[in-house]
Amino acid sequence: MGSGLNEKRKGFLRLRLLDPVLHNEVDKVLVLHEDGLTRFGFDTSRKVLEGHGTTIEVLNQADAKPPQQELVEDLITMISHFSGKLYGMRSSKQKEVVKRAKELFAQA
């Protein structure tokens, strides 16, 4: 459904998940990966949903990555997201910023 960092992504908004959860109308939410629901704050989201009788089941837990790789991917995602907002999502400047960030993290 797109990046878990973008709460305005079409797939996420189309789900209209929050209202039914807050009204205790949803028993279980299935996600492929933790970051498919939200890039950050997954445990907080789980706690809120569980407080309304909803469990979250992550289907692809076998694909767990080392913490360092997850951190690098999170940083690149954040740089991409915010540089896209700053420069425009299709601009060459945004693509250059992301390219340089990837190069920088590949050296680390």
C-alpha angles and dihedrals in degrees: 000000000000132000116346087219093067110074090181095060113133097238093051094048091046090057092061087200103158101063096051090046092051089050091051092244098127124072101182139011118203120204130175093218133008091244091054089078098037131348093218133023097033092149090050090050090049091052093050092048093046089051086063096046096263124127125202118220118196110207102191103049089134088072091067112150129211112271091246092056091047090051093050091048091048091051093049090048091051093047090048093048097048097039087051090055091046098046103024124269096263100038124120090230091062091049091049092051091051092046092052092046090053090049091049094050092045088060093052 
